[in-house]
Amino acid sequence: MPRRKPFSGKLKKKQLQEKRLRLKARKESGSASSDQSAEDGPSIDKSEVEKVKVEKLNEQPQAVDKKSDHNRYKLHFLKESSDEIQRRKREAMSTYVNLLPEESLEIAFDEVFQPGTVLDIPKRPPWNYTLSKEELEQNEEEYFQQYLENIFEQHEVEKLSYFELNLETWRQLWRVLEMSEILLLIVDIRFPVLHFSPALYDHVTRQLGKYVIVVLNKIDLAPPSLVVAWKEYLQEKFPELSIVLFTSKPKDAMERSSLSGKVLQRKRQKRVDTAVGPQQLLDVCESIVKDKVDLSSWRRKVDSGHFDRHEVDSDSDQEDTVASASQESLDLSYQDHERYKDGVLTIGCLGFPNVGKSSLMNALVGRKVVSVSRTPGHTKHFQTIYLTDTVRLCDCPGLVFPSLVPKPLQILSGIYPIAQVREPYSVVGYMAERIPLTHILKIQHSDDEGNTQPWTAWEICDAWAAKRGFLTAKAARNDVYRAANNLLRLALEGRLSLCLRPPGYTAHRDHWENHPDTEEIARLQDACKRSSMSGDGDDEDSDSMSDNDNVQKASQNPFLLLGSVDHGLLD
């Protein structure tokens, strides 16, 4: 990779001058086009869209002499005002947190997406081969502008969730929908109602006439009864839906034993993960394709166990990809789709950010073929990987559909990058209202031995900072922001168990816990974890520590004394 040139002040000045010239030319062309449109007919009113401020996440500076735009596929979300952020911060410091009943975790689809309203997905406008590239892009931009205008006219910005405002990312979705015969809609088992868009399901099945398979991913992070309840609920709401249970990265032995009084001292080695679900996914695809595509090579690899275990470097940031990944970032031409062309089945992987799309593809292939990261929006453009000679996987960038989900819940589900959350305290308060956070973290007020005083979200973060030893650099005060950020990451990783539930789950908990499939899911999770532990045997030095040692080490590693799964922390 060539060495980057230094970005000097002189170059920055030149960049600003060119930017002013571009803005000036754009204004002149805009006024001319508005005069022309006034003669041709009424123009689109963009007043509502122009009022909305857009936050471009992870945006990088662009050099003047470079033609490619590195920020083309960055996440674009609604930007909150500083006044709103300060208001929430003051509220987090003054409002006491009260634990809500368990029914508060029950959310239905109608509350989130409101099917049949303007909270729909943008669909590619009609086109034909007589249109030039410029005309096609202009039509798409005008359509997308009108799409946003309709949403902002009928919904207040404060009540809307974060959703994707970058047209380039939606174009990636259109391309994947066009070229795929089967769509895998991947959702996190902890938040299925947030990640499953009924509008997308209706568009794919009714308008495009294609098949949708919902993959309930990360089943090792939820209780078995909840996994069964969500599966039955989705099957009841969408009878024609095929559902596959999957996990590509089960919790390893280190996390399991750290809560039972023992810690495994691990070397920094590659971990062997065991995927659950490739066999079931193949069975569903065979029932859909039948004899139109030869899937025998896929079947042979599954039967040989090639997909069951794959190595993951537990300490790498997982930024590199192998050469077998074909990145089709420049192939945005739209063509009529020929199903099963050349005897190849194309499977598109769709979903929200951080639901595990790229990890699922790595687990299916049996090795790392696409880059993965905990940061939402890591996959910038769709990529195609050949699973076998007759099966092609297509990884689509994570897309956030418009909805009415509370923003704190979106952050806890990993949709918004935690590192860029400007005010995390209200999110911690939202979580503390739904799980007994102070009891799980074993924190208490300094002057309250019985731990009977109420807590604010700010006080919870302050107490956690004191327990973990998070201090500011200069004044050595408790680093409350870092503590809040740490709690959000624990929730995202599944250490703090926050799982949404289908309607009626709490009232019929006994039914789901005694369901015939619950025991099978529990055995599946346990077998997967045992297999993961056996894969780590050569790379770890197991060393049991007594309870006294745990108490002595608690100041350095407070997780040794955290609660069990019954109190909201997964084992």
C-alpha positions in Angstrom: 0.0 0.0 0.0 1.6 3.4 -1.0 2.5 5.7 1.8 0.0 8.6 2.3 1.1 12.1 1.6 0.9 14.6 4.5 -2.2 16.8 4.5 -0.7 20.3 4.8 -2.3 23.6 5.6 -1.7 24.8 2.1 -3.6 21.7 0.7 -6.4 22.3 3.2 -6.7 25.9 2.0 -6.8 24.7 -1.6 -9.5 22.2 -0.7 -11.7 24.9 0.9 -11.3 27.1 -2.2 -12.4 24.3 -4.5 -15.3 23.5 -2.2 -16.5 27.2 -2.3 -16.3 27.1 -6.1 -18.4 23.8 -6.2 -21.0 25.3 -3.9 -21.2 28.4 -6.0 -21.6 26.4 -9.2 -24.2 24.2 -7.6 -26.3 27.2 -6.5 -26.1 28.7 -9.9 -27.2 25.5 -11.6 -29.8 25.0 -8.9 -31.4 28.4 -9.6 -31.3 27.7 -13.3 -32.9 24.3 -12.9 -35.6 25.7 -10.6 -36.5 28.3 -13.3 -36.7 25.5 -15.9 -38.8 23.3 -13.6 -41.2 26.2 -13.0 -41.8 26.3 -16.7 -42.2 22.6 -17.0 -44.4 22.0 -14.0 -44.5 21.9 -10.1 -41.2 20.9 -8.4 -40.7 18.7 -5.3 -40.9 20.7 -2.1 -37.7 19.8 -0.2 -38.3 22.1 2.7 -38.9 19.3 5.2 -35.9 17.4 4.1 -33.6 20.4 4.2 -34.6 21.0 7.8 -33.2 17.7 8.8 -29.5 17.6 9.7 -27.6 14.5 8.7 -24.8 12.9 10.7 -22.2 11.1 8.6 -20.7 8.4 10.8 -17.0 7.5 10.5 -16.5 10.1 7.8 -12.9 10.4 6.6 -11.2 13.5 5.1 -11.1 13.4 1.4 -7.9 14.4 -0.5 -8.4 16.9 -3.4 -6.5 14.9 -6.0 -8.3 11.6 -5.4 -11.2 10.6 -7.7 -12.7 7.9 -5.5 -14.9 8.9 -2.6 -14.1 7.0 0.6 -17.2 8.3 2.3 -19.6 7.1 -0.4 -21.0 4.2 1.6 -20.8 5.7 5.1 -23.8 5.5 7.4 -26.0 8.6 7.3 -28.4 9.1 10.3 -30.4 11.9 11.6 -28.3 14.3 13.7 -29.6 15.3 17.1 -29.3 18.9 18.3 -27.0 19.9 21.1 -30.0 21.2 23.1 -31.7 17.8 22.9 -28.5 16.0 24.1 -28.0 18.4 27.0 -31.7 17.9 28.0 -31.3 14.1 28.1 -28.1 14.5 30.1 -29.8 16.7 32.7 -32.7 14.2 32.9 -30.3 11.3 33.4 -28.7 13.2 36.3 -31.9 14.1 38.1 -34.6 11.4 37.2 -34.6 8.3 39.4 -34.7 4.9 37.6 -37.6 2.6 38.4 -37.7 -1.0 37.3 -40.6 -1.6 35.0 -42.6 -4.8 34.8 -41.4 -7.6 32.6 -44.2 -6.9 30.1 -42.3 -3.7 29.1 -40.0 -5.9 27.1 -42.9 -7.3 24.9 -43.1 -5.5 21.6 -45.2 -6.3 18.5 -44.4 -5.5 14.9 -47.2 -3.0 14.5 -45.7 -0.8 17.2 -42.4 -0.6 15.4 -42.9 -0.5 11.7 -46.6 0.3 11.2 -47.1 -1.7 8.0 -49.0 0.1 5.3 -47.8 3.6 6.2 -45.1 5.8 4.8 -42.6 3.9 7.0 -41.9 1.7 4.0 -38.6 0.8 2.3 -37.5 2.8 -0.8 -38.0 0.7 -3.9 -36.0 1.2 -7.1 -38.1 3.4 -9.5 -39.0 2.0 -13.0 -36.2 2.1 -15.6 -35.4 0.8 -19.1 -32.3 0.5 -21.2 -33.0 3.7 -23.1 -32.0 5.7 -20.0 -28.5 6.9 -19.6 -26.6 6.5 -16.4 -27.1 10.2 -15.5 -30.8 10.0 -16.1 -31.2 6.8 -14.1 -29.3 8.3 -11.1 -31.3 11.5 -11.3 -34.6 9.6 -11.3 -33.4 7.6 -8.2 -32.3 10.8 -6.4 -35.7 12.5 -7.1 -37.6 9.4 -5.9 -35.5 9.1 -2.8 -35.9 12.8 -2.0 -39.7 12.4 -2.3 -39.6 9.2 -0.2 -37.9 11.2 2.7 -40.2 14.1 2.2 -43.3 11.9 2.8 -41.8 10.4 6.0 -40.8 13.8 7.5 -44.2 15.3 6.6 -46.1 12.7 8.6 -43.7 12.0 11.5 -41.8 14.2 13.8 -38.1 13.9 13.7 -37.8 13.4 17.4 -40.1 10.3 17.3 -38.4 8.7 14.3 -35.7 6.1 14.9 -32.3 6.3 13.3 -32.6 5.1 9.7 -30.4 5.1 6.6 -30.3 8.4 4.7 -27.6 7.5 2.2 -29.0 6.6 -1.2 -25.8 4.8 -2.2 -26.4 2.2 0.5 -30.0 1.6 -0.6 -28.7 1.1 -4.1 -26.6 -1.8 -2.8 -29.8 -3.3 -1.4 -31.6 -2.9 -4.8 -28.7 -4.7 -6.5 -28.7 -7.6 -4.1 -32.5 -8.0 -4.3 -32.2 -8.1 -8.1 -29.5 -10.7 -8.5 -30.6 -13.1 -5.7 -33.0 -16.0 -5.9 -33.2 -16.6 -2.2 -32.9 -13.8 0.4 -31.6 -14.6 3.9 -33.0 -12.0 6.3 -30.7 -12.3 9.3 -32.0 -11.0 12.7 -30.5 -11.0 16.2 -32.6 -13.4 18.4 -32.5 -10.8 21.2 -34.2 -8.1 19.0 -36.2 -9.9 16.2 -39.0 -7.4 16.1 -36.5 -4.6 15.5 -34.6 -6.3 12.7 -37.5 -8.0 10.7 -39.1 -5.5 8.4 -42.6 -6.6 7.2 -42.4 -4.1 4.3 -39.2 -5.8 3.0 -40.8 -9.2 3.4 -43.9 -8.2 1.4 -41.8 -6.5 -1.3 -39.6 -9.6 -1.8 -42.3 -12.2 -1.7 -45.2 -10.4 -3.4 -43.7 -7.9 -5.8 -40.4 -9.7 -6.7 -41.8 -13.2 -6.2 -38.7 -14.5 -4.4 -38.2 -16.6 -1.3 -37.3 -15.3 2.1 -35.6 -17.3 4.9 -35.3 -15.7 8.3 -32.2 -16.7 10.1 -32.5 -16.2 13.9 -28.8 -15.6 14.7 -26.9 -15.6 18.0 -29.2 -18.1 19.6 -26.6 -18.8 22.3 -27.2 -15.3 23.7 -30.9 -15.9 24.6 -32.7 -18.4 26.9 -34.0 -21.5 25.0 -37.6 -20.8 25.9 -37.3 -17.3 24.3 -35.8 -18.7 21.2 -38.8 -21.1 20.8 -41.3 -18.3 21.5 -39.9 -16.0 18.9 -39.8 -18.8 16.3 -43.4 -19.7 16.9 -44.5 -16.0 16.9 -42.8 -15.3 13.5 -44.3 -18.5 12.1 -47.8 -17.5 13.2 -47.5 -14.0 11.9 -45.9 -15.1 8.5 -47.1 -18.6 7.8 -45.1 -18.9 4.5 -41.8 -17.9 6.2 -39.0 -20.4 6.5 -37.0 -20.0 9.8 -33.5 -21.3 10.5 -31.8 -21.1 13.9 -28.1 -20.2 13.7 -25.1 -19.2 15.7 -21.6 -18.7 14.2 -19.8 -17.7 17.3 -20.9 -19.4 20.5 -19.8 -18.1 23.9 -16.5 -19.7 24.7 -15.1 -21.3 27.8 -13.5 -18.1 29.1 -16.9 -16.4 29.4 -18.6 -19.5 30.8 -16.2 -20.1 33.6 -15.6 -16.5 34.6 -19.0 -16.5 36.2 -18.7 -19.8 38.1 -15.7 -18.9 40.2 -13.0 -20.1 37.8 -11.0 -18.3 35.2 -9.1 -19.7 32.3 -5.8 -18.0 31.7 -5.7 -17.9 27.9 -3.0 -17.4 25.4 -3.6 -15.2 22.5 -4.4 -17.9 19.9 -6.9 -18.6 17.3 -10.2 -19.9 18.6 -12.1 -22.7 16.9 -15.8 -21.8 16.7 -18.6 -24.3 16.0 -21.4 -23.1 13.8 -25.0 -24.2 14.4 -27.5 -24.1 11.5 -25.7 -24.8 8.2 -27.4 -28.2 7.9 -30.9 -26.8 8.5 -30.2 -23.9 6.0 -29.2 -26.4 3.3 -32.3 -28.4 3.9 -34.5 -25.4 3.4 -32.7 -24.3 0.3 -33.0 -27.8 -1.2 -36.8 -27.7 -0.6 -37.0 -24.4 -2.4 -34.7 -25.1 -5.4 -35.6 -28.8 -5.8 -33.9 -30.0 -9.0 -33.3 -26.6 -10.7 -29.7 -26.4 -9.2 -27.4 -29.1 -8.3 -26.6 -28.7 -4.6 -24.8 -32.0 -4.1 -21.4 -30.3 -3.6 -22.9 -28.2 -0.8 -24.4 -31.4 0.7 -21.1 -33.2 0.6 -19.2 -30.4 2.4 -21.9 -30.2 5.1 -21.9 -34.0 5.6 -18.1 -34.0 5.8 -18.2 -31.4 8.6 -16.3 -28.8 6.6 -18.6 -26.0 7.7 -19.0 -27.1 11.3 -15.7 -25.6 12.6 -13.9 -22.5 11.5 -11.0 -20.6 13.0 -11.3 -17.1 14.2 -8.4 -15.0 15.5 -9.7 -13.9 18.9 -7.3 -11.0 19.2 -7.2 -9.6 15.7 -9.4 -6.7 14.6 -10.5 -8.9 11.7 -9.9 -6.3 9.0 -8.4 -8.4 6.2 -10.2 -10.5 3.7 -9.1 -13.4 1.5 -8.7 -13.3 -2.2 -11.8 -15.5 -2.8 -14.1 -12.6 -1.9 -15.2 -10.8 -5.1 -16.1 -7.2 -4.2 -18.6 -5.9 -6.7 -18.6 -2.3 -5.5 -18.4 -0.9 -9.0 -21.0 -3.2 -10.6 -24.1 -1.1 -10.2 -25.6 -1.7 -13.6 -29.2 -3.0 -13.4 -30.1 -5.9 -15.6 -33.0 -8.2 -16.0 -32.5 -11.1 -13.7 -32.3 -14.6 -15.1 -33.0 -17.1 -12.3 -30.5 -19.8 -11.7 -28.3 -18.5 -14.5 -25.6 -21.1 -15.5 -26.9 -23.4 -12.9 -25.8 -21.2 -10.0 -28.0 -20.4 -7.0 -27.5 -16.9 -5.6 -28.3 -16.3 -1.9 -28.5 -12.7 -0.7 -27.7 -11.9 3.0 -29.7 -9.0 4.2 -30.1 -7.4 7.7 -29.5 -4.5 10.0 -26.0 -3.6 11.1 -24.4 -5.9 13.7 -26.8 -8.8 13.3 -23.9 -11.1 12.1 -24.3 -11.2 8.3 -20.6 -11.4 7.5 -19.9 -13.8 10.4 -22.7 -16.1 9.1 -21.0 -16.2 5.7 -17.7 -17.0 7.2 -19.3 -19.8 9.2 -21.0 -21.2 6.0 -17.7 -21.2 4.0 -15.7 -22.6 6.9 -13.0 -19.9 6.9 -12.7 -16.2 7.0 -13.8 -14.8 3.6 -15.3 -11.4 4.5 -14.2 -8.8 7.0 -16.2 -8.5 10.2 -16.3 -6.0 13.0 -18.4 -4.9 15.9 -18.7 -1.4 14.4 -22.0 -0.9 12.6 -21.6 -0.1 8.9 -18.3 -2.0 8.6 -19.4 -3.7 5.3 -19.4 -0.8 2.9 -20.7 -2.5 -0.3 -22.0 -5.9 -1.3 -19.6 -8.7 -1.9 -20.1 -12.1 -3.6 -18.4 -15.3 -2.4 -18.8 -18.7 -4.0 -19.7 -21.3 -1.4 -19.4 -24.0 -4.0 -19.4 -24.0 -7.8 -23.2 -23.9 -7.8 -23.9 -21.7 -4.8 -23.0 -18.0 -4.5 -23.4 -15.9 -1.4 -24.0 -12.1 -1.6 -23.3 -10.0 1.5 -25.2 -6.8 1.5 -24.2 -3.8 3.8 -26.3 -3.4 6.9 -29.4 -1.2 6.4 -31.6 0.5 9.0 -35.2 0.8 7.9 -37.4 3.7 9.1 -39.4 2.8 12.2 -40.6 4.1 15.5 -38.2 2.2 17.7 -36.9 4.2 20.7 -33.3 5.4 19.9 -31.9 4.0 23.2 -33.1 0.5 22.2 -31.5 0.9 18.8 -28.2 1.7 20.4 -28.4 -1.3 22.8 -29.1 -3.5 19.8 -26.0 -2.4 18.0 -27.6 -0.4 15.2 -25.8 2.8 16.1 -22.0 2.8 16.8 -21.5 3.0 20.5 -18.2 4.9 20.1 -20.1 7.8 18.5 -22.9 8.0 21.1 -22.7 11.6 22.4 -24.9 11.0 25.4 -24.9 7.4 26.7 -26.4 8.0 30.1 -30.0 8.0 29.1 -29.4 4.7 27.3 -28.0 3.2 30.5 -31.2 4.5 32.3 -33.3 2.8 29.6 -31.6 -0.5 30.3 -31.8 -0.1 34.1 -35.5 0.3 33.8 -35.8 -3.1 32.2 -33.2 -5.3 34.0 -32.0 -5.0 37.6 -28.8 -3.4 36.6 -27.6 -2.3 40.1 -28.1 -5.8 41.4 -26.3 -7.4 38.5 -23.3 -5.1 38.8 -23.3 -5.3 42.6 -22.9 -1.6 43.1 -24.3 0.5 45.9 -24.2 4.1 47.2 -21.3 4.9 49.4 -23.5 5.9 52.3 -26.2 3.3 51.8 -25.4 -0.1 53.3 -28.8 -1.6 52.6 -28.8 -0.3 49.0 -32.3 1.1 49.4 -31.8 4.5 48.0 -33.1 5.1 44.4 -30.6 5.5 41.6 -30.3 7.8 38.7 -28.6 6.8 35.4 -25.7 9.1 36.1 -25.2 7.6 39.6 -25.2 4.1 38.2 -22.4 5.1 35.7 -20.5 6.9 38.4 -20.6 3.9 40.8 -19.5 1.6 38.0 -16.6 3.9 37.1 -15.5 3.8 40.8 -15.7 0.0 40.9 -13.8 -0.5 37.6 -11.3 2.2 38.4 -12.2 4.4 35.4 -10.6 7.8 36.1 -10.2 10.9 34.0 -6.7 11.7 32.8 -6.1 15.2 34.4 -8.4 15.5 37.5 -8.5 11.8 38.3 -12.3 12.0 38.8 -14.6 9.1 38.0 -14.8 8.8 34.2 -18.6 8.5 34.0 -18.7 8.6 30.2 -16.3 5.7 29.9 -18.3 3.7 32.4 -21.5 4.3 30.5 -19.8 3.4 27.3 -18.5 0.2 28.9 -22.0 -0.8 30.1 -23.4 -0.3 26.6 -20.7 -2.6 25.2 -21.5 -5.3 27.8 -25.1 -5.2 26.6 -24.1 -5.4 23.0 -21.8 -8.4 23.6 -24.5 -10.2 25.5 -22.9 -10.1 28.9 -25.8 -8.0 30.1 -28.8 -9.9 28.9 -31.4 -7.6 27.5 -33.8 -9.6 25.3 -37.1 -8.4 23.8 -40.0 -10.8 24.1 -43.0 -11.5 21.8 -46.4 -10.4 23.0 -47.9 -12.6 25.7 -44.6 -14.3 26.6 -44.5 -13.2 30.3 -48.1 -14.4 30.9 -47.3 -17.8 29.3 -43.7 -18.3 30.5 -44.4 -21.7 31.9 -45.8 -22.9 28.6 -42.6 -21.8 26.7 -40.3 -23.2 29.4 -42.0 -26.6 29.1 -42.4 -26.5 25.4 -41.1 -29.7 23.6 -38.6 -27.7 21.5 -37.1 -25.8 24.5 -35.2 -28.8 25.7 -33.9 -29.5 22.2 -32.7 -25.9 21.9 -31.0 -26.2 25.3 -29.2 -29.4 24.3 -28.1 -27.7 21.0 -26.7 -24.7 22.8 -24.9 -26.9 25.4 -23.4 -29.1 22.7 -22.2 -26.1 20.7 -20.5 -24.6 23.8 -18.9 -27.9 24.7 -17.5 -28.2 21.2 -16.2 -24.7 21.4 -14.5 -25.6 24.7 -12.9 -28.7 23.3 -11.5 -26.6 20.4 -9.7 -24.4 22.8 -8.0 -27.1 24.7 -4.5 -26.9 23.1 -4.4 -23.1 23.2 -5.3 -22.5 26.8 -3.8 -23.1 30.2 -6.6 -23.9 32.6 -6.0 -22.6 36.1 -8.7 -22.8 38.8 -8.8 -20.1 41.3 -10.4 -20.2 44.7 -13.1 -17.9 45.9 -10.6 -16.0 48.0 -8.4 -15.4 45.0 -11.5 -14.2 43.1 -12.2 -11.6 45.9 -8.6 -10.4 45.7 -8.7 -10.2 41.9 -12.1 -8.4 41.9 -10.5 -5.0 42.0 -8.7 -5.8 38.7 -11.5 -7.8 37.1 -14.9 -7.1 38.7 -16.6 -9.5 36.2 -15.5 -12.4 38.5 -18.2 -11.4 41.0 -21.0 -10.6 38.6 -24.4 -12.4 38.9 -25.8 -15.3 37.0 -28.2 -15.7 34.1 -31.2 -15.5 36.4 -30.3 -11.9 37.2 -29.8 -10.8 33.7 -26.2 -11.9 33.0 -25.6 -14.7 30.6 -23.3 -17.6 31.3 
